């Protein structure tokens, strides 16, 4: 493995710029959708402008940490190293699931209803936190 692929142990979402942006994202900025697929996973996923921005930020940070883009790595015969490095970093969906909960918890709900449920759940948790309900003694 190339030494350049071991640049940083920090994940892309822990970089200062991305972490600062993530801190501004709330469930009100997100929605849930079910991708139209023929075969494969029929699961709810996060969508919205923050998701698109995070995908762009992830790609930029992974490219910077690796030292080049996938196209450049492919041209130099390091495509597998790049993909291995890319796989070491969590996906945008994984980061959002860690922060806001796995959207699959809403099962087969319609995406609009699941989005409402997600936002309501967040409001309840915020109210409980304000009133100290549910905290360990």
Secondary structure as UniProt FT lines:
FT   HELIX           3..6
FT   HELIX           12..14
FT   HELIX           16..24
FT   HELIX           27..29
FT   STRAND          31..34
FT   STRAND          44..47
FT   HELIX           49..66
FT   HELIX           70..75
FT   TURN            76..77
FT   HELIX           79..88
FT   HELIX           92..100
FT   HELIX           103..106
FT   TURN            107..108
FT   HELIX           111..131
FT   TURN            132..134
//
